[in-house]
Amino acid sequence: MYAYVNQFLTVRSCKDNALSALPCGGGGSGRQSLKKIFQVYVKAKECSEQLSPEDFSIILGKHFTFFYEQVKAAIIKVVEKPWERIHIDGQPHEHGFKLGSEKHTTEVTVKKSGAVRVDSGIEGLALLKTTQSGFEGFIRDKYTILPETRERILATEVTALWRYSFETIKSIPTKQFYFLERYTDVKKVLVDTFFGHPKEGVYSPSVQSTLYYMAKAVLGRFPDISSVQLKMPNIHFLPVNLSSKENPVIVKFEDDVYLPTDEPHGSIEASLTRRQSKM
């Protein structure tokens, strides 16, 4: 379902019931599920200003745990779709929008005791650089047939998830747009670390190495983030060389023709956590 708070949000909620578990899919009676949907709309209507997905999730979690005596905890999952205003002849259109690519995600757990856990993330952040990328220094054995290279296209679709260090509702900053600004800043650090300086760039010996430095940069920049998870599958662009018995060189690759393919590919994931984090 969608809640409109100066933006489009997809909202899912789970309530941890002391008497019987209410699953995310709308378990329990249909009446309970419908009532839960209505309450999301009501809380959205009560919002008089733009909120981040995190802030709206906290509002919903506090509502469910306060309003229902038997609810001990609420888990709220929100996905924000990035509708971007259209420009016609250099002018912003009054009511025209297009759907962007990456999505802002969050999962917030609020407990009746006041404890909270806030996870934020990005889905579908597609990145590509045409040079300053290789694949070298990997373990080689008798089964290895892949040659090392210091020149290739590096492309991936980043899924990022980071956990804030806040443990209670009272410890969450009250600054307006705090989570929206942090989301923008984290995305910038991830992108800047991936590409490097706009002129010189930065060399990547592997996706694994780049992933590690991206996550490390986030932890180094933001002390309120306790852990980072990154998933960066390879999106391959293979050099095209074509030959036959009659013609040994039909197409010779000269940094010009590539074959885009997603199979086979490696799904590369890693988590970096501060020592005191419970993730």
N, C-alpha and C positions, 0 to 999 in steps of 0.2 A: 504494500500500500504506500501511498505517497502523502507526505505532509509538506505543505508549502510554507516556508519561513523565509521569504525573499530568496528562496532557492528550492530545488527539488531534492527531496530526501526519500530513500526507501528505508522503511523502519521495520525491524523485527524485534519482538520482545519475548523473553522467557521469564516466567515467574516460578521461583522456588517455593513450593507450597509445603508447609509443615505437615499437612494431612495427606495430600496426594500430589504427585508431581504433575505440573501442567506443561506439556512439551511445547516446543517452539511452533510446531505445525498447527497449533490451535487445539490442543488436546482438551479433555474435559468436555463439557457440553458445548453445543454450538452457540448457545446463548452467552456463555462466558467468553468465548472467542470474539463474538460480535461486540460485546460490551468493551472488551479490551481495545478493539479497533476504534470504537467511538471515543474512548478516552484519549487516544493518541491525537485524534482530530481536535478534541476540546483543548488539550494542552498546547497544540500548535496554534490554535486561535488565540489563546491567552498571551502568546508571545508578541510583544509590541515592537520588538526590534530584531534585527538580524542576529541569528545565533549560529555558532559552529555546530557541526554534528555532535561533538563531544558535549557541549553545554546542553543541547536539547536531550541527549541521552541521559545526562545526569538528572535533568528535570523529570523525565519519565521514570527513571529508577527511583528517585525520591518519592514520587507520587505513588507508585505501586506498593512500595514497602511501607509507606505511611498510611495509605488509605485502607489497605487490607491487613487486618491483624494477623492472619495466618501466613502471610507472605514474609518469608525471612530474607529473601534476596531477589533481585531482579537483574536480568542480563539483557541489555539493549544493544542491538546491532544496527548500525546505520551506514548506508552507502549514499554519498552525495554525487549526483551526476552533473558534470560541468557544462551547463548550458552557457554559451558565450554569445554576446551580442553581435549581430551582423553589422558590417559597415558597407554602405553603398556609396560609391563615388567619394570615399574618404569620410563620409558622415555616418555616425552611429544611428542605426535604424531604431525607430521609436518602440516597435514591438516585435522585431525579428531576431531570432536566436538560432544557433546551430549547436549540435552536441559535440563537445570536445572528446578527448581521448581518455586520459587517466582519470580515475575516480578516487575521491577522498573517502576512506573507510574508518570506522571506529567500532569498538566493542567496549562497553562500559558495564561493570558489575557494581551494583549498589546493594549494600546489606543494611538491614534494619538497625544494626548497631552503629551505623555511620561509616563503616569501612567502605572503601571504594577501590576499584582497579580500572585504570583507563589505558586502553590500547588504541593507537591511531595508525593509519597506514595509507599506502598508495597502491592502486591496482592499475595495470595497463599502461605504465610509463615506458613507451617505446623509445629507445635510444640507439643511435648508429654513428660510428665514426669511420671514415674511409681510409685512415692510415694511422700510424703510431700504435699499431697493435700486432702482437705475435702470439705464438704458442710454443713455448720452449721451456727447457729445464724440467720436464716431467719424467717420471720413472720409466725406464726402458728395460724390456726383457725380450725373450725370444719370440713373444707373441706380438710385439710392437711393430706395426708397419707404417704408422703415421710419421711423416718427417717433421722435424721442427721447422718453424718459419718465424721470421721477424717482420713480415709484411702481410697483412690480411685486413679485411673488413671486420670490424667488431660491431655486432648488432645484438640486441637483447630486448626483452620486455620485463621491466623491473616490477616485482611485487615486494613492497617494503612494509614492515610492521615494527612499530616501536612502542615500548611501554614506559609510561611516566612513573616517576618515583613516589607520587602522592599515594598515601595509604588511607586517608580519611577525607570526608567531604570538606571539613574545615581547613584542610591543608591545601586545597586547590586555589590557585590565584584568582582573585576577583577582578583583575584587569579585564576590561572589555576587549573582545577579539583576541584574547590570549592564545587560545588554541588555533584560531585561524592564522594568526601570525606565525606560530610555531610550525604549523603544517607547511606554510609557504617557505619558511626558513630551512626546514629539514629537506624539502624537495630541492631547494637551491643548492644546499651542500652536497647532496647526492649527485646532482647533475654536474656541478662544477668539478667535483672529484673525478667523475667519469671522464670528462672531456679535457680538463686541465686548462692552461692558459689559452686565450683565444688565438694567439699567434703561434706559439710553440707547441701547444698541446701537452700531453703527458703520455709516455710510453706505457703500454700495458703488456706484460709478458704472458698474461692469461686472464680469462674472465674471473677465475678464482682469486687472483691477486687484486684485481680491480674491485671486486666485491668486498674483499676484506678491508681495503683502504677506504671505501665508501662508508662502511659501517663504523670503522674506527674514527673517521672524521666527524660523524654525527655525535658519537659519544664524547669526543674531545671538545666539541663546540657547545653542547647543551648538557649542563650538569643535572637538569631535571629529567633527563631520559636515562633510564636504568639499563635498557637492553634494546638491541636492534636485530631483527631478522630480515634477511634479504634472499630473494629467489630470482635468479637471472639465467633463464635458459638460453642456449645459443640459438640465434637465428642466422643460418649460414647463407653466405653468398659465395658460391664455388666458382673458381676460374673455369672458363669453358675452353677446352681443347678438343677438336674433332679431327679424326683421321680414319683412313681405310687402307686396305691393301693396295688399292690402285692409286690412292692419293694420301700420302702420309701426313700432309698438312692441309686439311680442309679449312679449319679455323685454328689459328695460333693465338693463344691468349697474350695480349699486350696491354694489360691493365685496362681492358675496355668492355669485355662481355662477361657477365656473371650469370650463374644459375641460382636463383633464390630457392631455398629449400628448408623445410623445418624437420625433415626426417632423413637420416638419423640425427639426433641431437642429444646434447647432454643437459640435464636439468641440474643446475648448480645452486646449492643453497648453503647458507651458513648463519649462525647466530653469534653475536658478540654481546657479552653481559658483564656489567660491573660485578665485582666480587660479592658485594652486599645484596645484589638483586636476587629475587626469589623466582625469576622467570624459569 
